[in-house]
Amino acid sequence: MEEGVGTPPKALFDAMDVHIGERAAKGVFLDGGGLYGTEDAVNFVVRRGEVNRVDGPYAESKEVVGGWAIMQYDSLEEAIEDQREFAELHARHWPEVTVVATLRQISDGPEAPTD
């Protein structure tokens, strides 16, 4: 989401409580939470074998990860549909901000390349 847009409206928090509660009851929602802004973030950058610590704030940041959730679905189609519903909650209850809701699978890795 965009950095520095403020606190989401109470209506979104209320809708998310219902959304997550329903998924937790079904055993789909496993874990998740919100993240603070980047002003207190600490990054370690690995470049050409060297590690450097880089502290915030990061003026070049325009979008940040605002939260995360670990979910377990029976199918990819079910996961995609639920992600759409999650995005629609944000569109309905906080339309003035830009939110990118990304769905990614968790790797059980490391996956070996196939020959």
PLY file of the C-alpha trace (Angstrom):
ply
format ascii 1.0
element vertex 115
property float x
property float y
property float z
element edge 114
property int vertex1
property int vertex2
end_header
0.00 0.00 0.00
1.04 3.62 -0.18
3.31 4.79 2.63
2.01 7.50 4.95
-1.71 7.34 4.07
-2.71 7.16 7.71
-4.76 4.71 9.69
-7.41 2.74 7.84
-11.01 3.65 8.69
-12.81 1.77 11.47
-15.24 0.36 8.89
-12.35 -1.48 7.21
-11.09 -2.85 10.55
-14.62 -4.05 11.36
-15.03 -5.67 7.93
-11.60 -7.32 8.20
-12.48 -8.71 11.64
-15.52 -10.43 10.12
-13.61 -11.55 7.01
-10.72 -13.03 8.99
-13.02 -14.47 11.67
-14.97 -16.42 9.06
-11.77 -17.81 7.55
-10.30 -18.66 10.95
-13.48 -20.58 11.83
-13.08 -22.61 8.61
-9.38 -23.27 9.32
-8.30 -21.25 6.26
-6.67 -18.34 8.14
-3.54 -19.65 9.88
-1.72 -16.46 10.92
-1.37 -12.82 9.97
-1.09 -9.24 11.12
-0.38 -5.65 10.25
3.02 -4.02 9.95
4.22 -0.63 11.13
5.63 1.88 8.62
9.20 1.94 7.39
10.30 4.87 9.56
11.74 2.45 12.14
12.65 -0.35 9.76
16.12 -1.85 9.61
17.36 -3.42 6.39
20.41 -5.51 5.77
21.55 -5.23 2.18
23.74 -7.98 0.74
25.65 -6.73 -2.27
28.61 -8.51 -3.86
29.22 -10.60 -0.75
29.14 -7.68 1.71
26.44 -7.01 4.29
25.47 -3.44 5.16
22.84 -2.22 7.60
20.57 0.51 6.24
18.20 2.23 8.68
15.03 4.13 7.72
13.41 6.40 6.89
13.49 5.54 3.22
12.55 8.57 1.16
12.52 6.50 -2.03
9.78 4.17 -0.72
6.39 4.82 -2.26
4.67 1.54 -1.50
5.20 -0.78 1.45
3.84 -4.06 2.73
1.14 -3.09 5.22
0.31 -6.56 6.48
0.45 -10.27 5.79
-1.62 -13.40 6.17
-0.88 -17.10 5.91
-3.87 -18.92 4.50
-4.46 -22.53 3.46
-6.89 -23.34 0.65
-8.00 -26.53 -1.05
-7.43 -25.07 -4.51
-5.72 -22.20 -6.28
-9.10 -21.05 -7.61
-10.46 -20.78 -4.06
-7.38 -18.76 -3.01
-7.76 -16.38 -5.97
-11.46 -15.82 -5.27
-10.79 -15.12 -1.59
-7.99 -12.70 -2.49
-10.45 -10.86 -4.74
-12.91 -10.60 -1.82
-10.11 -9.25 0.40
-9.26 -6.59 -2.20
-12.95 -5.67 -2.57
-13.18 -5.01 1.19
-10.47 -2.39 0.79
-12.11 -0.87 -2.29
-15.44 -0.61 -0.46
-14.20 0.67 2.91
-11.07 2.68 1.99
-11.50 3.71 -1.67
-9.24 6.75 -1.49
-6.03 4.69 -1.19
-4.19 2.38 -3.53
-3.76 -1.14 -2.18
-2.08 -4.00 -4.03
-3.19 -7.37 -2.64
-0.66 -9.99 -3.71
-1.27 -13.72 -3.54
1.85 -15.90 -3.38
2.30 -19.56 -2.60
4.59 -20.63 0.23
7.53 -22.72 -0.87
8.27 -25.95 0.93
11.65 -25.58 -0.87
14.24 -25.72 -1.82
12.89 -26.84 -5.14
15.42 -28.52 -7.33
15.47 -27.55 -10.99
14.14 -30.24 -13.28
16.32 -31.46 -16.10
0 1
1 2
2 3
3 4
4 5
5 6
6 7
7 8
8 9
9 10
10 11
11 12
12 13
13 14
14 15
15 16
16 17
17 18
18 19
19 20
20 21
21 22
22 23
23 24
24 25
25 26
26 27
27 28
28 29
29 30
30 31
31 32
32 33
33 34
34 35
35 36
36 37
37 38
38 39
39 40
40 41
41 42
42 43
43 44
44 45
45 46
46 47
47 48
48 49
49 50
50 51
51 52
52 53
53 54
54 55
55 56
56 57
57 58
58 59
59 60
60 61
61 62
62 63
63 64
64 65
65 66
66 67
67 68
68 69
69 70
70 71
71 72
72 73
73 74
74 75
75 76
76 77
77 78
78 79
79 80
80 81
81 82
82 83
83 84
84 85
85 86
86 87
87 88
88 89
89 90
90 91
91 92
92 93
93 94
94 95
95 96
96 97
97 98
98 99
99 100
100 101
101 102
102 103
103 104
104 105
105 106
106 107
107 108
108 109
109 110
110 111
111 112
112 113
113 114
